[in-house]
Amino acid sequence: MPFLAIISNDAVVLGLLMSILAFVFVSNNSKHPFWVKFYRVVPALLLCYFLPSLFNSFGIIDGKSSSLYPVVRDYLLPTSLVLLTITVDIPAVRKLGGKALLMFLVGSAGVMLGGPLAVWLFSYIDPGIVGGEGPNATWRGLTAIAGSWIGGGANQAAMKEIFGINEQLFSAMVTVDVITAYVWMAFLLYGASISQRIDRWLKADSSAISQLQQKMETYHAQSDRIPSLTHMVLIAGIGFGITGLGHWVADWIAPAIKAAAPSLERYSLTNKFFWLILIATVAGLALSFTRARQLNHVGASKTGTLLLYVLIATLGMQMNIFAIADNPGILLVAFTWLAFHILIMIGVARLIKAPFFFVAVGSQANIGGPASAPVVAAAFSPVLAPVGVLLAVLGYAIGTWGAYLCGIMMAWASR
């Protein structure tokens, strides 16, 4: 039964979220002994995500009915990606090597194998949890999670139609998907703060990542200057201008592809959000080879990072920490599935000595998608945010096929 939030005005909710961000940033930079000790244990980025979830969980705000997240997702996220990718040093990013792509593919394989393994395991522990017949069969509903975890929302919707999931079961699976993904994202954000210790355990060489981060920080320190109003307007004009162009192209090209070649829906090519993110990222990368990259000296990346933090806060307010009790059986299956995904990724990472950055971003590019993968990447360094979104966009292309195969295997495992 839906609850009536204490604060339902989105203008007030936005003010609350921005106040939370301000509180976290000010306290994180405080020299007071309490805050110094506190932030040694709790990452600031995680707090920006977790505090809004508490307001949502205790009924102060209602993240589900708020229109803030769709606005941030459609307008601020692509603008943030444009401003962050403008600053990318492509030759330096290329030095990161192919392990990033490999770990993303391993993450996809972990989802595809983890689902059937979880269903098979629970068919022995408690068959009722993964049972059901026809459209009510639990394995059918789980294919919606597979579509989301390998690809995104469009792939999830495709699974609903392909496997004939009924509305009630589909709604429950969407809830389970959101809860599981956000809980895992919280762990990844914390992991980013202790990544050096994890890298030592993985016996990984993260020098290429560290060198890129250090190079960019030195570059900023030597070249940054105080921006003028003209600079700020130009940054906003380029960021929001390309976002507007992306929406215009997406509004035209997605329906055109759907009308001319509806079969391409399986590759998410009829999805407007896919084209919006792709255009924003490609345009930003293209501008990184021009003089527009100099805008980084007057705050382009800082502006992009601010927009990214607003996204983090709105993502956090989607999570209800008490909703885990609503579907305990299916949630247990989902978390077991996620555990298999994690074990496979960690095992391969340790085998090939891949840094935790590749594990975290590769996993979130699958589990979370384009809206949250750059958030996890930015937890390591804002300059690495484009790596997350590029991998997540790739997930759209393989999501439907991967989820379909996963669904077939889960059907076999449930018998």
Rosetta blueprint (number, residue, H / E / L):
1 M L
2 P L
3 F L
4 L L
5 A L
6 I L
7 I E
8 S L
9 N L
10 D H
11 A H
12 V H
13 V H
14 L H
15 G H
16 L H
17 L H
18 M H
19 S H
20 I H
21 L H
22 A H
23 F H
24 V H
25 F H
26 V H
27 S H
28 N H
29 N L
30 S L
31 K L
32 H L
33 P H
34 F H
35 W H
36 V H
37 K H
38 F H
39 Y H
40 R H
41 V H
42 V L
43 P L
44 A H
45 L H
46 L H
47 L H
48 C H
49 Y H
50 F H
51 L H
52 P H
53 S H
54 L H
55 F H
56 N H
57 S H
58 F L
59 G L
60 I L
61 I E
62 D L
63 G L
64 K L
65 S L
66 S L
67 S L
68 L H
69 Y H
70 P H
71 V H
72 V H
73 R H
74 D H
75 Y H
76 L H
77 L H
78 P H
79 T H
80 S H
81 L H
82 V H
83 L H
84 L H
85 T H
86 I L
87 T L
88 V L
89 D L
90 I H
91 P H
92 A H
93 V H
94 R H
95 K L
96 L L
97 G L
98 G L
99 K H
100 A H
101 L H
102 L H
103 M H
104 F H
105 L H
106 V H
107 G H
108 S H
109 A H
110 G H
111 V H
112 M H
113 L H
114 G H
115 G H
116 P H
117 L H
118 A H
119 V H
120 W H
121 L H
122 F H
123 S H
124 Y H
125 I H
126 D L
127 P L
128 G L
129 I L
130 V L
131 G L
132 G L
133 E L
134 G H
135 P H
136 N H
137 A L
138 T H
139 W H
140 R H
141 G H
142 L H
143 T H
144 A H
145 I H
146 A H
147 G H
148 S H
149 W H
150 I H
151 G L
152 G L
153 G H
154 A H
155 N H
156 Q H
157 A H
158 A H
159 M H
160 K H
161 E H
162 I H
163 F L
164 G L
165 I L
166 N L
167 E H
168 Q H
169 L H
170 F H
171 S H
172 A H
173 M H
174 V H
175 T H
176 V H
177 D H
178 V H
179 I H
180 T H
181 A H
182 Y H
183 V H
184 W H
185 M H
186 A H
187 F H
188 L H
189 L H
190 Y H
191 G H
192 A H
193 S H
194 I L
195 S H
196 Q H
197 R H
198 I H
199 D H
200 R H
201 W H
202 L H
203 K L
204 A L
205 D L
206 S L
207 S H
208 A H
209 I H
210 S H
211 Q H
212 L H
213 Q H
214 Q H
215 K H
216 M H
217 E H
218 T H
219 Y H
220 H H
221 A H
222 Q H
223 S H
224 D L
225 R L
226 I L
227 P L
228 S L
229 L H
230 T H
231 H H
232 M H
233 V H
234 L H
235 I H
236 A H
237 G H
238 I H
239 G H
240 F H
241 G H
242 I H
243 T H
244 G H
245 L H
246 G H
247 H H
248 W H
249 V H
250 A H
251 D H
252 W H
253 I H
254 A H
255 P H
256 A H
257 I H
258 K H
259 A H
260 A H
261 A L
262 P H
263 S H
264 L H
265 E H
266 R H
267 Y H
268 S L
269 L L
270 T L
271 N L
272 K H
273 F H
274 F H
275 W H
276 L H
277 I H
278 L H
279 I H
280 A H
281 T H
282 V H
283 A H
284 G H
285 L H
286 A H
287 L H
288 S L
289 F L
290 T L
291 R H
292 A H
293 R H
294 Q H
295 L H
296 N H
297 H H
298 V H
299 G L
300 A H
301 S H
302 K H
303 T H
304 G H
305 T H
306 L H
307 L H
308 L H
309 Y H
310 V H
311 L H
312 I H
313 A H
314 T H
315 L H
316 G H
317 M L
318 Q L
319 M L
320 N L
321 I L
322 F L
323 A H
324 I H
325 A H
326 D L
327 N L
328 P H
329 G H
330 I H
331 L H
332 L H
333 V H
334 A H
335 F H
336 T H
337 W H
338 L H
339 A H
340 F H
341 H H
342 I H
343 L H
344 I H
345 M H
346 I H
347 G H
348 V H
349 A H
350 R H
351 L H
352 I H
353 K L
354 A L
355 P L
356 F H
357 F H
358 F H
359 V H
360 A H
361 V H
362 G H
363 S H
364 Q H
365 A H
366 N H
367 I H
368 G L
369 G L
370 P L
371 A L
372 S L
373 A H
374 P H
375 V H
376 V H
377 A H
378 A H
379 A H
380 F H
381 S L
382 P H
383 V H
384 L H
385 A H
386 P H
387 V H
388 G H
389 V H
390 L H
391 L H
392 A H
393 V H
394 L H
395 G H
396 Y H
397 A H
398 I H
399 G H
400 T H
401 W H
402 G H
403 A H
404 Y H
405 L H
406 C H
407 G H
408 I H
409 M H
410 M H
411 A H
412 W H
413 A H
414 S L
415 R L
